[in-house]
Amino acid sequence: MDTLTSMKVLLQVVESGSFVAAAERLNLSTAMTSKHVMHLERNLGTRLLNRTSRHLSLTEAGRVYYEQCREMLDKLEMVEAAVRQSAVVARGVLKISAPVWFANPLFTKALAKYRSRYPDVLLDLNLNNRVVDLVEEGFDLALRVTPEEPGSSLLTRRICPIQLMLVGSSDYLQRNGYPKTPNELSKHVSISYYSIPLPK
């Protein structure tokens, strides 16, 4: 039997004044209600209730146990309520890793929108081009652009496709010619984001 459930049954028996009334409130049979109390008494090695055909009363050990159970279960209810509330209202620190080139107006606008929706969440943004270890370095979220599927150890979600383009100024292309194939790019001077390799 589950001891926590048995403790709740005992409290209901004491507060209802009888096994029958407690069983009705808990939607249990009277026999099962009695078994829960006996389960506690057997585990504790002492009697908790004085039983007569017309009256129930706590023994001295039962009074101590009842008071401690009442205090513990009240605290448990408070903890459960606090956890449910925190699950409804997002709060705390959200530590995010993203590439340096995410420092742009579009991303800033997205972060501002998130903060407006969840004002109790503090964003800790780390812009770095290296691949971080989320668990080891304590990150909650990493934003990445990759043509490959991340490792199976990570929980991932595709947000959107991103199109990458190679561009050149008219003056440069007039002086150096227009590349006709990706292989010809290796002969050109380029400024590129180093984590995105140019075609060979």
N, CA and C atoms as an extended XYZ file, in Angstrom:
600
Properties=species:S:1:pos:R:3:atomname:S:1:resname:S:1:resid:I:1 pbc="F F F"
N         0.835       -1.203        0.000 N   MET     1
C         0.000        0.000        0.000 CA  MET     1
C         0.868        1.251        0.000 C   MET     1
N         0.351        2.297       -0.592 N   ASP     2
C         1.071        3.563       -0.641 CA  ASP     2
C         0.884        4.303        0.691 C   ASP     2
N         1.995        4.563        1.375 N   THR     3
C         1.919        5.171        2.706 CA  THR     3
C         1.336        6.577        2.661 C   THR     3
N         1.674        7.333        1.624 N   LEU     4
C         1.143        8.696        1.518 CA  LEU     4
C        -0.381        8.668        1.419 C   LEU     4
N        -0.910        7.747        0.623 N   THR     5
C        -2.367        7.614        0.514 CA  THR     5
C        -2.965        7.208        1.858 C   THR     5
N        -2.282        6.289        2.540 N   SER     6
C        -2.772        5.847        3.846 CA  SER     6
C        -2.790        7.001        4.846 C   SER     6
N        -1.808        7.885        4.769 N   MET     7
C        -1.782        9.053        5.649 CA  MET     7
C        -2.987        9.953        5.377 C   MET     7
N        -3.303       10.139        4.109 N   LYS     8
C        -4.462       10.965        3.753 CA  LYS     8
C        -5.759       10.327        4.252 C   LYS     8
N        -5.813        9.006        4.175 N   VAL     9
C        -7.002        8.302        4.655 CA  VAL     9
C        -7.136        8.480        6.166 C   VAL     9
N        -6.024        8.352        6.894 N   LEU    10
C        -6.069        8.528        8.339 CA  LEU    10
C        -6.589        9.915        8.713 C   LEU    10
N        -6.097       10.932        8.035 N   LEU    11
C        -6.548       12.296        8.322 CA  LEU    11
C        -8.046       12.428        8.096 C   LEU    11
N        -8.528       11.812        7.031 N   GLN    12
C        -9.954       11.908        6.730 CA  GLN    12
C       -10.783       11.149        7.767 C   GLN    12
N       -10.273       10.015        8.233 N   VAL    13
C       -10.983        9.249        9.264 CA  VAL    13
C       -11.096       10.076       10.540 C   VAL    13
N        -9.984       10.696       10.958 N   VAL    14
C        -9.985       11.498       12.179 CA  VAL    14
C       -10.909       12.697       12.031 C   VAL    14
N       -10.828       13.378       10.900 N   GLU    15
C       -11.603       14.604       10.714 CA  GLU    15
C       -13.083       14.320       10.432 C   GLU    15
N       -13.371       13.137        9.890 N   SER    16
C       -14.771       12.768        9.643 CA  SER    16
C       -15.407       12.154       10.876 C   SER    16
N       -14.594       11.571       11.728 N   GLY    17
C       -15.118       10.972       12.950 CA  GLY    17
C       -15.516        9.520       12.835 C   GLY    17
N       -15.396        8.950       11.626 N   SER    18
C       -15.741        7.529       11.461 CA  SER    18
C       -15.156        6.991       10.162 C   SER    18
N       -14.997        5.668       10.113 N   PHE    19
C       -14.495        5.025        8.891 CA  PHE    19
C       -15.513        5.130        7.766 C   PHE    19
N       -16.787        5.021        8.122 N   VAL    20
C       -17.852        5.061        7.108 CA  VAL    20
C       -17.890        6.424        6.423 C   VAL    20
N       -17.871        7.498        7.225 N   ALA    21
C       -17.919        8.846        6.657 CA  ALA    21
C       -16.677        9.136        5.821 C   ALA    21
N       -15.509        8.696        6.296 N   ALA    22
C       -14.266        8.900        5.547 CA  ALA    22
C       -14.301        8.142        4.229 C   ALA    22
N       -14.801        6.909        4.267 N   ALA    23
C       -14.883        6.095        3.047 CA  ALA    23
C       -15.764        6.769        2.007 C   ALA    23
N       -16.883        7.348        2.433 N   GLU    24
C       -17.782        8.032        1.488 CA  GLU    24
C       -17.096        9.236        0.869 C   GLU    24
N       -16.388       10.016        1.670 N   ARG    25
C       -15.713       11.221        1.148 CA  ARG    25
C       -14.570       10.875        0.205 C   ARG    25
N       -13.909        9.753        0.484 N   LEU    26
C       -12.756        9.347       -0.335 CA  LEU    26
C       -13.149        8.422       -1.479 C   LEU    26
N       -14.426        8.072       -1.555 N   ASN    27
C       -14.917        7.150       -2.578 CA  ASN    27
C       -14.198        5.798       -2.487 C   ASN    27
N       -14.048        5.315       -1.245 N   LEU    28
C       -13.457        4.005       -0.988 CA  LEU    28
C       -14.465        3.152       -0.233 C   LEU    28
N       -14.208        1.853       -0.185 N   SER    29
C       -15.032        0.991        0.664 CA  SER    29
C       -14.578        1.186        2.113 C   SER    29
N       -15.475        0.882        3.042 N   THR    30
C       -15.122        0.994        4.455 CA  THR    30
C       -13.987        0.036        4.797 C   THR    30
N       -14.015       -1.144        4.185 N   ALA    31
C       -12.965       -2.138        4.438 CA  ALA    31
C       -11.591       -1.628        3.980 C   ALA    31
N       -11.555       -0.992        2.786 N   MET    32
C       -10.288       -0.479        2.275 CA  MET    32
C        -9.790        0.680        3.141 C   MET    32
N       -10.715        1.512        3.612 N   THR    33
C       -10.340        2.618        4.493 CA  THR    33
C        -9.699        2.079        5.767 C   THR    33
N       -10.292        1.044        6.332 N   SER    34
C        -9.739        0.415        7.531 CA  SER    34
C        -8.366       -0.195        7.259 C   SER    34
N        -8.187       -0.792        6.073 N   LYS    35
C        -6.897       -1.409        5.715 CA  LYS    35
C        -5.787       -0.375        5.644 C   LYS    35
N        -6.103        0.828        5.158 N   HIS    36
C        -5.088        1.892        5.084 CA  HIS    36
C        -4.604        2.277        6.484 C   HIS    36
N        -5.525        2.391        7.417 N   VAL    37
C        -5.133        2.748        8.788 CA  VAL    37
C        -4.325        1.612        9.413 C   VAL    37
N        -4.745        0.367        9.177 N   MET    38
C        -3.993       -0.773        9.708 CA  MET    38
C        -2.606       -0.860        9.090 C   MET    38
N        -2.497       -0.465        7.826 N   HIS    39
C        -1.190       -0.436        7.147 CA  HIS    39
C        -0.233        0.499        7.881 C   HIS    39
N        -0.726        1.669        8.281 N   LEU    40
C         0.109        2.615        9.019 CA  LEU    40
C         0.483        2.055       10.388 C   LEU    40
N        -0.477        1.500       11.070 N   GLU    41
C        -0.224        0.959       12.409 CA  GLU    41
C         0.781       -0.192       12.357 C   GLU    41
N         0.667       -1.022       11.321 N   ARG    42
C         1.603       -2.143       11.172 CA  ARG    42
C         3.013       -1.632       10.905 C   ARG    42
N         3.143       -0.617       10.038 N   ASN    43
C         4.467       -0.059        9.740 CA  ASN    43
C         5.082        0.627       10.953 C   ASN    43
N         4.260        1.314       11.728 N   LEU    44
C         4.754        2.055       12.886 CA  LEU    44
C         4.920        1.172       14.117 C   LEU    44
N         4.254        0.042       14.113 N   GLY    45
C         4.340       -0.863       15.252 CA  GLY    45
C         3.602       -0.354       16.470 C   GLY    45
N         2.572        0.459       16.250 N   THR    46
C         1.792        0.981       17.371 CA  THR    46
C         0.378        1.290       16.913 C   THR    46
N        -0.539        1.347       17.845 N   ARG    47
C        -1.928        1.652       17.511 CA  ARG    47
C        -2.108        3.167       17.433 C   ARG    47
N        -2.827        3.618       16.425 N   LEU    48
C        -3.061        5.054       16.236 CA  LEU    48
C        -4.451        5.469       16.692 C   LEU    48
N        -5.414        4.533       16.619 N   LEU    49
C        -6.798        4.860       16.957 CA  LEU    49
C        -7.347        3.906       17.992 C   LEU    49
N        -8.107        4.462       18.917 N   ASN    50
C        -8.923        3.643       19.812 CA  ASN    50
C       -10.279        3.481       19.141 C   ASN    50
N       -10.701        2.236       18.923 N   ARG    51
C       -11.934        1.971       18.203 CA  ARG    51
C       -12.954        1.324       19.144 C   ARG    51
N       -14.151        1.878       19.148 N   THR    52
C       -15.287        1.213       19.792 CA  THR    52
C       -16.414        1.197       18.769 C   THR    52
N       -17.490        0.564       19.078 N   SER    53
C       -18.605        0.485       18.127 CA  SER    53
C       -19.227        1.843       17.871 C   SER    53
N       -19.062        2.795       18.801 N   ARG    54
C       -19.696        4.101       18.634 CA  ARG    54
C       -18.726        5.272       18.575 C   ARG    54
N       -17.462        5.012       18.829 N   HIS    55
C       -16.569        6.158       18.982 CA  HIS    55
C       -15.148        5.828       18.503 C   HIS    55
N       -14.502        6.837       17.911 N   LEU    56
C       -13.089        6.747       17.526 CA  LEU    56
C       -12.329        7.847       18.246 C   LEU    56
N       -11.151        7.522       18.712 N   SER    57
C       -10.297        8.553       19.316 CA  SER    57
C        -8.837        8.222       19.036 C   SER    57
N        -8.016        9.244       19.006 N   LEU    58
C        -6.592        9.049       18.759 CA  LEU    58
C        -5.893        8.598       20.031 C   LEU    58
N        -4.976        7.662       19.863 N   THR    59
C        -4.077        7.337       20.965 CA  THR    59
C        -3.065        8.478       21.079 C   THR    59
N        -2.227        8.457       22.085 N   GLU    60
C        -1.214        9.503       22.219 CA  GLU    60
C        -0.255        9.474       21.024 C   GLU    60
N         0.151        8.268       20.645 N   ALA    61
C         1.015        8.138       19.460 CA  ALA    61
C         0.263        8.592       18.214 C   ALA    61
N        -1.031        8.266       18.149 N   GLY    62
C        -1.854        8.674       17.010 CA  GLY    62
C        -1.991       10.176       16.917 C   GLY    62
N        -2.103       10.833       18.078 N   ARG    63
C        -2.220       12.301       18.071 CA  ARG    63
C        -0.954       12.950       17.515 C   ARG    63
N         0.213       12.455       17.945 N   VAL    64
C         1.486       12.986       17.443 CA  VAL    64
C         1.604       12.741       15.939 C   VAL    64
N         1.269       11.518       15.525 N   TYR    65
C         1.380       11.153       14.107 CA  TYR    65
C         0.410       11.981       13.262 C   TYR    65
N        -0.814       12.137       13.763 N   TYR    66
C        -1.826       12.922       13.033 CA  TYR    66
C        -1.359       14.364       12.836 C   TYR    66
N        -0.858       14.987       13.881 N   GLU    67
C        -0.416       16.389       13.783 CA  GLU    67
C         0.737       16.553       12.806 C   GLU    67
N         1.676       15.601       12.831 N   GLN    68
C         2.800       15.668       11.898 CA  GLN    68
C         2.338       15.435       10.459 C   GLN    68
N         1.406       14.492       10.288 N   CYS    69
C         0.869       14.231        8.946 CA  CYS    69
C         0.117       15.446        8.418 C   CYS    69
N        -0.677       16.064        9.270 N   ARG    70
C        -1.441       17.239        8.868 CA  ARG    70
C        -0.507       18.346        8.401 C   ARG    70
N         0.568       18.589        9.152 N   GLU    71
C         1.533       19.633        8.797 CA  GLU    71
C         2.256       19.290        7.497 C   GLU    71
N         2.659       18.022        7.354 N   MET    72
C         3.399       17.604        6.157 CA  MET    72
C         2.524       17.682        4.907 C   MET    72
N         1.280       17.230        5.006 N   LEU    73
C         0.393       17.247        3.838 CA  LEU    73
C        -0.015       18.668        3.458 C   LEU    73
N        -0.136       19.553        4.442 N   ASP    74
C        -0.405       20.959        4.136 CA  ASP    74
C         0.756       21.563        3.347 C   ASP    74
N         1.983       21.233        3.768 N   LYS    75
C         3.164       21.736        3.050 CA  LYS    75
C         3.240       21.147        1.647 C   LYS    75
N         2.878       19.868        1.529 N   LEU    76
C         2.886       19.224        0.208 CA  LEU    76
C         1.903       19.908       -0.727 C   LEU    76
N         0.728       20.264       -0.236 N   GLU    77
C        -0.257       20.971       -1.049 CA  GLU    77
C         0.274       22.333       -1.493 C   GLU    77
N         0.993       23.021       -0.605 N   MET    78
C         1.570       24.321       -0.947 CA  MET    78
C         2.630       24.181       -2.030 C   MET    78
N         3.465       23.133       -1.909 N   VAL    79
C         4.511       22.896       -2.916 CA  VAL    79
C         3.882       22.578       -4.263 C   VAL    79
N         2.878       21.723       -4.280 N   GLU    80
C         2.213       21.354       -5.529 CA  GLU    80
C         1.558       22.573       -6.177 C   GLU    80
N         0.946       23.428       -5.370 N   ALA    81
C         0.321       24.643       -5.906 CA  ALA    81
C         1.359       25.563       -6.501 C   ALA    81
N         2.520       25.684       -5.835 N   ALA    82
C         3.592       26.552       -6.336 CA  ALA    82
C         4.156       26.031       -7.649 C   ALA    82
N         4.305       24.713       -7.752 N   VAL    83
C         4.829       24.117       -8.985 CA  VAL    83
C         3.843       24.293      -10.131 C   VAL    83
N         2.547       24.083       -9.837 N   ARG    84
C         1.535       24.283      -10.886 CA  ARG    84
C         1.534       25.731      -11.362 C   ARG    84
N         1.693       26.664      -10.440 N   GLN    85
C         1.712       28.076      -10.800 CA  GLN    85
C         2.927       28.409      -11.655 C   GLN    85
N         4.094       27.854      -11.292 N   SER    86
C         5.307       28.134      -12.061 CA  SER    86
C         5.233       27.523      -13.448 C   SER    86
N         4.475       26.422      -13.588 N   ALA    87
C         4.323       25.804      -14.903 CA  ALA    87
C         3.426       26.650      -15.794 C   ALA    87
N         2.511       27.399      -15.186 N   VAL    88
C         1.602       28.256      -15.947 CA  VAL    88
C         2.286       29.565      -16.319 C   VAL    88
N         3.033       30.140      -15.372 N   VAL    89
C         3.696       31.426      -15.597 CA  VAL    89
C         5.183       31.179      -15.800 C   VAL    89
N         5.683       31.457      -16.999 N   ALA    90
C         7.105       31.261      -17.284 CA  ALA    90
C         7.919       32.315      -16.540 C   ALA    90
N         8.957       31.858      -15.828 N   ARG    91
C         9.843       32.785      -15.119 CA  ARG    91
C        11.201       32.133      -14.939 C   ARG    91
N        12.204       32.962      -14.654 N   GLY    92
C        13.556       32.452      -14.457 CA  GLY    92
C        14.486       32.952      -15.545 C   GLY    92
N        15.621       32.268      -15.701 N   VAL    93
C        16.646       32.648      -16.682 CA  VAL    93
C        16.641       31.631      -17.821 C   VAL    93
N        16.597       32.128      -19.057 N   LEU    94
C        16.689       31.277      -20.247 CA  LEU    94
C        18.037       31.559      -20.904 C   LEU    94
N        18.933       30.599      -20.822 N   LYS    95
C        20.295       30.771      -21.351 CA  LYS    95
C        20.358       30.232      -22.779 C   LYS    95
N        20.673       31.133      -23.716 N   ILE    96
C        20.617       30.805      -25.146 CA  ILE    96
C        21.995       30.953      -25.782 C   ILE    96
N        22.356       30.008      -26.634 N   SER    97
C        23.561       30.101      -27.452 CA  SER    97
C        23.142       30.269      -28.908 C   SER    97
N        23.808       31.195      -29.619 N   ALA    98
C        23.490       31.429      -31.032 CA  ALA    98
C        24.742       31.944      -31.745 C   ALA    98
N        24.842       31.760      -33.062 N   PRO    99
C        25.978       32.286      -33.812 CA  PRO    99
C        26.030       33.810      -33.747 C   PRO    99
N        27.222       34.350      -33.982 N   VAL   100
C        27.422       35.805      -33.913 CA  VAL   100
C        26.521       36.545      -34.900 C   VAL   100
N        26.318       35.963      -36.079 N   TRP   101
C        25.540       36.675      -37.091 CA  TRP   101
C        24.043       36.736      -36.763 C   TRP   101
N        23.628       36.150      -35.620 N   PHE   102
C        22.254       36.340      -35.163 CA  PHE   102
C        22.041       37.734      -34.583 C   PHE   102
N        23.121       38.471      -34.403 N   ALA   103
C        23.003       39.849      -33.905 CA  ALA   103
C        22.529       40.738      -35.055 C   ALA   103
N        21.257       40.664      -35.355 N   ASN   104
C        20.676       41.430      -36.453 CA  ASN   104
C        19.291       41.915      -36.037 C   ASN   104
N        18.748       42.897      -36.733 N   PRO   105
C        17.450       43.481      -36.345 CA  PRO   105
C        16.303       42.476      -36.273 C   PRO   105
N        16.292       41.490      -37.160 N   LEU   106
C        15.205       40.512      -37.176 CA  LEU   106
C        15.196       39.676      -35.887 C   LEU   106
N        16.382       39.227      -35.476 N   PHE   107
C        16.493       38.426      -34.271 CA  PHE   107
C        16.199       39.268      -33.032 C   PHE   107
N        16.671       40.505      -33.047 N   THR   108
C        16.395       41.417      -31.934 CA  THR   108
C        14.895       41.629      -31.767 C   THR   108
N        14.196       41.759      -32.865 N   LYS   109
C        12.743       41.940      -32.825 CA  LYS   109
C        12.059       40.704      -32.237 C   LYS   109
N        12.554       39.512      -32.583 N   ALA   110
C        11.992       38.267      -32.058 CA  ALA   110
C        12.205       38.167      -30.546 C   ALA   110
N        13.390       38.571      -30.093 N   LEU   111
C        13.676       38.539      -28.657 CA  LEU   111
C        12.799       39.535      -27.903 C   LEU   111
N        12.604       40.716      -28.489 N   ALA   112
C        11.760       41.729      -27.848 CA  ALA   112
C        10.318       41.240      -27.737 C   ALA   112
N         9.849       40.550      -28.766 N   LYS   113
C         8.486       40.002      -28.749 CA  LYS   113
C         8.354       38.944      -27.667 C   LYS   113
N         9.391       38.104      -27.514 N   TYR   114
C         9.369       37.063      -26.479 CA  TYR   114
C         9.342       37.693      -25.090 C   TYR   114
N        10.166       38.713      -24.876 N   ARG   115
C        10.222       39.387      -23.577 CA  ARG   115
C         8.902       40.073      -23.251 C   ARG   115
N         8.237       40.577      -24.277 N   SER   116
C         6.946       41.217      -24.065 CA  SER   116
C         5.902       40.194      -23.626 C   SER   116
N         6.000       38.991      -24.178 N   ARG   117
C         5.046       37.936      -23.835 CA  ARG   117
C         5.360       37.298      -22.487 C   ARG   117
N         6.671       37.173      -22.168 N   TYR   118
C         7.092       36.551      -20.915 CA  TYR   118
C         8.017       37.502      -20.152 C   TYR   118
N         7.469       38.530      -19.527 N   PRO   119
C         8.287       39.546      -18.866 CA  PRO   119
C         9.066       39.035      -17.662 C   PRO   119
N         8.674       37.882      -17.096 N   ASP   120
C         9.375       37.348      -15.928 CA  ASP   120
C        10.552       36.448      -16.304 C   ASP   120
N        10.812       36.317      -17.606 N   VAL   121
C        11.941       35.510      -18.064 CA  VAL   121
C        13.101       36.431      -18.434 C   VAL   121
N        14.264       36.181      -17.841 N   LEU   122
C        15.475       36.936      -18.153 CA  LEU   122
C        16.253       36.170      -19.215 C   LEU   122
N        16.547       36.818      -20.337 N   LEU   123
C        17.270       36.173      -21.426 CA  LEU   123
C        18.776       36.389      -21.250 C   LEU   123
N        19.509       35.294      -21.200 N   ASP   124
C        20.975       35.332      -21.120 CA  ASP   124
C        21.488       34.829      -22.460 C   ASP   124
N        21.837       35.772      -23.349 N   LEU   125
C        22.192       35.438      -24.729 CA  LEU   125
C        23.700       35.411      -24.911 C   LEU   125
N        24.208       34.287      -25.419 N   ASN   126
C        25.629       34.138      -25.689 CA  ASN   126
C        25.826       33.957      -27.185 C   ASN   126
N        26.412       34.965      -27.833 N   LEU   127
C        26.661       34.896      -29.276 CA  LEU   127
C        28.082       34.405      -29.505 C   LEU   127
N        28.184       33.203      -30.043 N   ASN   128
C        29.491       32.577      -30.237 CA  ASN   128
C        29.386       31.587      -31.382 C   ASN   128
N        30.406       31.542      -32.224 N   ASN   129
C        30.340       30.682      -33.405 CA  ASN   129
C        30.704       29.223      -33.131 C   ASN   129
N        31.213       28.933      -31.952 N   ARG   130
C        31.586       27.549      -31.674 CA  ARG   130
C        30.341       26.724      -31.291 C   ARG   130
N        30.449       25.424      -31.465 N   VAL   131
C        29.366       24.520      -31.072 CA  VAL   131
C        29.510       24.233      -29.583 C   VAL   131
N        28.517       24.624      -28.811 N   VAL   132
C        28.603       24.487      -27.360 CA  VAL   132
C        28.026       23.147      -26.908 C   VAL   132
N        28.439       22.712      -25.736 N   ASP   133
C        27.861       21.538      -25.088 CA  ASP   133
C        26.767       22.050      -24.164 C   ASP   133
N        25.502       21.848      -24.550 N   LEU   134
C        24.385       22.429      -23.805 CA  LEU   134
C        24.386       22.000      -22.347 C   LEU   134
N        24.573       20.709      -22.094 N   VAL   135
C        24.506       20.198      -20.725 CA  VAL   135
C        25.705       20.667      -19.921 C   VAL   135
N        26.900       20.493      -20.475 N   GLU   136
C        28.131       20.828      -19.761 CA  GLU   136
C        28.224       22.312      -19.441 C   GLU   136
N        27.766       23.163      -20.363 N   GLU   137
C        27.911       24.606      -20.191 CA  GLU   137
C        26.642       25.288      -19.689 C   GLU   137
N        25.612       24.488      -19.411 N   GLY   138
C        24.423       25.028      -18.767 CA  GLY   138
C        23.499       25.831      -19.662 C   GLY   138
N        23.500       25.559      -20.967 N   PHE   139
C        22.592       26.260      -21.875 CA  PHE   139
C        21.243       25.547      -21.924 C   PHE   139
N        20.175       26.340      -22.000 N   ASP   140
C        18.838       25.782      -22.138 CA  ASP   140
C        18.472       25.561      -23.602 C   ASP   140
N        19.070       26.383      -24.468 N   LEU   141
C        18.657       26.389      -25.874 CA  LEU   141
C        19.828       26.821      -26.742 C   LEU   141
N        19.983       26.185      -27.896 N   ALA   142
C        20.995       26.586      -28.873 CA  ALA   142
C        20.316       26.749      -30.230 C   ALA   142
N        20.549       27.870      -30.870 N   LEU   143
C        20.016       28.119      -32.215 CA  LEU   143
C        21.139       27.879      -33.221 C   LEU   143
N        20.882       27.030      -34.184 N   ARG   144
C        21.918       26.658      -35.137 CA  ARG   144
C        21.364       26.597      -36.555 C   ARG   144
N        22.239       26.891      -37.517 N   VAL   145
C        21.913       26.723      -38.928 CA  VAL   145
C        22.819       25.616      -39.441 C   VAL   145
N        22.236       24.526      -39.903 N   THR   146
C        23.035       23.387      -40.332 CA  THR   146
C        22.299       22.607      -41.404 C   THR   146
N        23.028       22.072      -42.376 N   PRO   147
C        22.395       21.223      -43.391 CA  PRO   147
C        22.192       19.800      -42.888 C   PRO   147
N        22.754       19.481      -41.712 N   GLU   148
C        22.692       18.121      -41.194 CA  GLU   148
C        21.766       18.043      -39.988 C   GLU   148
N        21.301       16.835      -39.728 N   GLU   149
C        20.486       16.598      -38.535 CA  GLU   149
C        21.403       16.555      -37.321 C   GLU   149
N        21.049       17.264      -36.228 N   PRO   150
C        21.869       17.191      -35.011 CA  PRO   150
C        21.866       15.784      -34.432 C   PRO   150
N        22.739       15.560      -33.463 N   GLY   151
C        22.845       14.248      -32.846 CA  GLY   151
C        21.545       13.811      -32.190 C   GLY   151
N        21.369       12.510      -32.079 N   SER   152
C        20.130       11.968      -31.528 CA  SER   152
C        19.988       12.238      -30.034 C   SER   152
N        21.082       12.641      -29.383 N   SER   153
C        21.023       12.908      -27.946 CA  SER   153
C        20.351       14.247      -27.646 C   SER   153
N        20.109       15.045      -28.685 N   LEU   154
C        19.514       16.360      -28.502 CA  LEU   154
C        18.052       16.364      -28.929 C   LEU   154
N        17.256       17.135      -28.211 N   LEU   155
C        15.855       17.343      -28.598 CA  LEU   155
C        15.839       18.545      -29.531 C   LEU   155
N        15.475       18.349      -30.796 N   THR   156
C        15.576       19.414      -31.791 CA  THR   156
C        14.225       19.738      -32.407 C   THR   156
N        14.132       20.955      -32.885 N   ARG   157
C        12.936       21.376      -33.606 CA  ARG   157
C        13.366       22.309      -34.745 C   ARG   157
N        12.887       22.007      -35.941 N   ARG   158
C        13.192       22.862      -37.082 CA  ARG   158
C        12.302       24.098      -37.015 C   ARG   158
N        12.920       25.276      -37.035 N   ILE   159
C        12.165       26.521      -36.936 CA  ILE   159
C        11.780       27.024      -38.327 C   ILE   159
N        12.762       27.159      -39.189 N   CYS   160
C        12.482       27.637      -40.546 CA  CYS   160
C        13.688       27.389      -41.429 C   CYS   160
N        13.485       27.306      -42.742 N   PRO   161
C        14.629       27.198      -43.659 CA  PRO   161
C        15.295       28.564      -43.832 C   PRO   161
N        16.593       28.559      -44.058 N   ILE   162
C        17.340       29.802      -44.281 CA  ILE   162
C        18.076       29.687      -45.606 C   ILE   162
N        17.907       30.686      -46.437 N   GLN   163
C        18.567       30.696      -47.746 CA  GLN   163
C        19.847       31.509      -47.659 C   GLN   163
N        20.966       30.904      -48.057 N   LEU   164
C        22.260       31.580      -48.071 CA  LEU   164
C        22.615       31.943      -49.512 C   LEU   164
N        23.122       33.152      -49.710 N   MET   165
C        23.435       33.622      -51.065 CA  MET   165
C        24.854       34.148      -51.127 C   MET   165
N        25.463       33.939      -52.267 N   LEU   166
C        26.767       34.536      -52.552 CA  LEU   166
C        26.527       35.747      -53.457 C   LEU   166
N        27.046       36.896      -53.064 N   VAL   167
C        26.820       38.109      -53.843 CA  VAL   167
C        28.159       38.806      -54.103 C   VAL   167
N        28.178       39.644      -55.127 N   GLY   168
C        29.382       40.408      -55.458 CA  GLY   168
C        29.007       41.770      -56.008 C   GLY   168
N        29.884       42.742      -55.817 N   SER   169
C        29.606       44.086      -56.338 CA  SER   169
C        29.806       44.095      -57.854 C   SER   169
N        29.122       45.005      -58.511 N   SER   170
C        29.231       45.108      -59.982 CA  SER   170
C        30.654       45.427      -60.399 C   SER   170
N        31.308       46.351      -59.654 N   ASP   171
C        32.688       46.728      -60.005 CA  ASP   171
C        33.629       45.541      -59.920 C   ASP   171
N        33.516       44.763      -58.826 N   TYR   172
C        34.400       43.605      -58.657 CA  TYR   172
C        34.179       42.591      -59.774 C   TYR   172
N        32.914       42.290      -60.077 N   LEU   173
C        32.612       41.276      -61.081 CA  LEU   173
C        33.029       41.725      -62.473 C   LEU   173
N        32.953       43.020      -62.748 N   GLN   174
C        33.400       43.526      -64.058 CA  GLN   174
C        34.912       43.394      -64.207 C   GLN   174
N        35.633       43.594      -63.084 N   ARG   175
C        37.095       43.500      -63.143 CA  ARG   175
C        37.587       42.061      -63.166 C   ARG   175
N        36.885       41.163      -62.451 N   ASN   176
C        37.395       39.804      -62.264 CA  ASN   176
C        36.575       38.721      -62.954 C   ASN   176
N        35.493       39.113      -63.579 N   GLY   177
C        34.681       38.143      -64.296 CA  GLY   177
C        33.633       37.490      -63.419 C   GLY   177
N        32.599       36.970      -64.065 N   TYR   178
C        31.497       36.310      -63.370 CA  TYR   178
C        31.770       34.813      -63.294 C   TYR   178
N        31.802       34.249      -62.084 N   PRO   179
C        32.004       32.796      -61.993 CA  PRO   179
C        30.794       32.064      -62.566 C   PRO   179
N        31.060       31.051      -63.382 N   LYS   180
C        29.978       30.299      -64.015 CA  LYS   180
C        29.665       28.997      -63.276 C   LYS   180
N        30.619       28.515      -62.477 N   THR   181
C        30.409       27.279      -61.712 CA  THR   181
C        30.903       27.502      -60.284 C   THR   181
N        30.409       26.716      -59.338 N   PRO   182
C        30.885       26.842      -57.957 CA  PRO   182
C        32.389       26.647      -57.824 C   PRO   182
N        32.977       25.804      -58.657 N   ASN   183
C        34.420       25.558      -58.571 CA  ASN   183
C        35.238       26.821      -58.842 C   ASN   183
N        34.694       27.729      -59.632 N   GLU   184
C        35.430       28.946      -59.972 CA  GLU   184
C        35.495       29.936      -58.812 C   GLU   184
N        34.685       29.722      -57.778 N   LEU   185
C        34.689       30.635      -56.636 CA  LEU   185
C        36.020       30.624      -55.894 C   LEU   185
N        36.727       29.483      -55.943 N   SER   186
C        38.016       29.388      -55.251 CA  SER   186
C        39.055       30.346      -55.830 C   SER   186
N        38.829       30.840      -57.037 N   LYS   187
C        39.771       31.771      -57.673 CA  LYS   187
C        39.451       33.228      -57.357 C   LYS   187
N        38.365       33.446      -56.606 N   HIS   188
C        37.935       34.809      -56.308 CA  HIS   188
C        38.234       35.189      -54.865 C   HIS   188
N        38.388       36.495      -54.668 N   VAL   189
C        38.548       37.044      -53.317 CA  VAL   189
C        37.157       37.113      -52.686 C   VAL   189
N        37.062       36.656      -51.428 N   SER   190
C        35.731       36.657      -50.807 CA  SER   190
C        35.821       37.018      -49.324 C   SER   190
N        34.739       37.556      -48.860 N   ILE   191
C        34.542       37.758      -47.420 CA  ILE   191
C        33.385       36.851      -47.043 C   ILE   191
N        33.671       35.861      -46.225 N   SER   192
C        32.615       34.867      -45.928 CA  SER   192
C        32.588       34.541      -44.435 C   SER   192
N        31.423       34.098      -44.007 N   TYR   193
C        31.252       33.610      -42.637 CA  TYR   193
C        31.972       32.281      -42.560 C   TYR   193
N        32.941       32.166      -41.656 N   TYR   194
C        33.846       31.029      -41.703 CA  TYR   194
C        33.191       29.687      -41.400 C   TYR   194
N        32.038       29.689      -40.726 N   SER   195
C        31.396       28.408      -40.419 CA  SER   195
C        30.597       27.876      -41.601 C   SER   195
N        30.476       28.674      -42.670 N   ILE   196
C        29.768       28.226      -43.868 CA  ILE   196
C        30.797       28.098      -44.986 C   ILE   196
N        31.272       26.899      -45.271 N   PRO   197
C        32.329       26.723      -46.278 CA  PRO   197
C        31.821       27.046      -47.678 C   PRO   197
N        32.693       27.648      -48.458 N   LEU   198
C        32.372       27.911      -49.858 CA  LEU   198
C        32.464       26.610      -50.647 C   LEU   198
N        31.650       26.488      -51.683 N   PRO   199
C        31.715       25.272      -52.521 CA  PRO   199
C        33.084       25.107      -53.144 C   PRO   199
N        33.529       23.860      -53.303 N   LYS   200
C        34.832       23.590      -53.897 CA  LYS   200
C        34.673       23.190      -55.363 C   LYS   200
